[in-house]
Amino acid sequence: MVGMTDVPVDAAARSMANWPVAHGYVGKATPREGNGWQVRIYAHDEEAADHARLVGMTECATLERVEEKTWEFVRALDDSEDVRVAVGPDIGDDLMHKVISAWAAMKQAKEAEAQAALQIRQVVKELRRRGLSVTDIAFLAHISRGRVSQLLL
């Protein structure tokens, strides 16, 4: 889900299965024709086939504002302190899995980049301790002489 603000940290850590269903809402954002997002807001309903009842709709220009617009709509319906809102884009499971996989790949790439930076820093210092020139270190490490100098500081 995109967001769960206004929920205390300890409550956010609990599973959504523990939420009080009487005041639970889900906002599902689907792309509008042209641009923007249409947000369908559902409330828990034991009598509905999928336990969800459409209670209203709102719109917003960007995904960044979907959570805010959903909360605005829900607060107009329900002023209980137990209100819980979960919001997310409804772009299809396959595409959402691809988005999540891309997030994981970016995280792994950042970690690998940090590890590579540590390794290059260590190897540059070791090469210098062995007496190699800045020019030769730059050639071996595939970095500029200026970067070698920075790493030696």
N, C-alpha and C positions, 0 to 999 in steps of 0.2 A: 504494500500500500504506500502511496505517496506520503501521507502524513497522519500524525495522531497528536496534534497539539492540544493544549488545555487539559491534558491528562497528566496527573502527577507521575513522577518517574517510577515509583514503586507500582502504581496501577498499570502503567504502560508496559511494564515487564511481564505482567500476567498475560496469560493467553486470552485471546478474544473470546474463547469459550466460557470464560469466567465473567464476562461483562454482563451487567444487568440488561436483559433483552428488552425490557419494557421501554428503555430509553436509548436503544442502540440504533444507529442509522449508518447506511452505507451510501456513499456517493460514487456513481460510476460515470466517468467522463468519456464521451465518444466524440470523435472529430465531427465538426459541422461541415456541411457543404461549403466550400470556399475557404474559410478559416475559422478558428475559434473552436470552442468545445461546448457541447450540450451535456449538462450534468443531470442525470436521473438520480433522485434521492429515494432510497427505500428504507422502510421501517420493518422491524421484525414482526411477523404475523404468523402465529401458529396454524391458523386456518388456511393460509395460502399454500399452494402446492409446493413451492420452493421456500416457504417460510419468510417470504419477502413481499411487501406490499408497496407499490409505488405511491409515494406521498406528495411528490411534486418534482418540478424541473426548474433549473436555472441555467444560465449561460455565462461563459467567461471567455476572454480573448486568448489566454494562454494557460497551459497546465500549471504554471507557477501559481496561478490564482484560484485553482480549482478548490483547494482545501478551504481557503478563506470564504469563497462564495457558498460552499456547502455549509460551513458553520453559520454564516449569516442566515441562510434559509432555515436551517434546523432550529436556531435560536428563536426564530419567529414562531415556530410550531411548539417548541418544548422548552420551558424554562427550568426544568429539573436540574438539580446539581449532579444527578447521575447520568447526564447525557454523555454518550460516547459516539464519536464519528470516525469512521474509517473511509478514506478516499483513495481512489486510484483510477488510472486510465483504463478504459475498456477497449483494448486494441486487439483482442484475440490472444488466446493462450500461447500459440506458436510464436507470435511476434514478441510478446512479453518475455517469453523464455529467452529469445535472442537478445533482448535488451539486457536482461539480467546476466546472461553469459558475457555480454560485452563489458558490463560493469566489472565482472570477475576478472576478465582478461586485462582490463586497464589496471586493476589493483595489482595483479601479478606483474604486469610490465613495470609499474612504478617500483615495486619491491625489487625486481631484477635490476632496474636502473640504479637504485640505491646501492645494491650489492656491487654492481659493476664500478660505480664511482669509488667505493671503498677499496676495491681491488686495484684499480688504476692508481689511486693515491699511494697505496702500499708498494706497488711495483715500481712506481716512479722514484720513491724514496730509496728503495733497495738498489735500483740501478745507479742512482747518484752515489750511494755509499760505496758502490763497487768502482766508482771513478769514471763513469760514462759522462760524456758532455751532454749539455741540454739539447743540442741538435740531434745527437744520436738517440737520446731518450725519446724525443719527439717522434723520430722516425720509427722506432720500435713500438711505441705506444699508439701510433696513429693519432697524435694530437699535436697542436701547435707548440712551438717553443714557448710562447707566452703562457700557454696553459701549463706547461711543465714548470715554468717559474712560479706560477700561482700555487701549484700543488706542493712545491718545495718549501713554501713559507710556513 
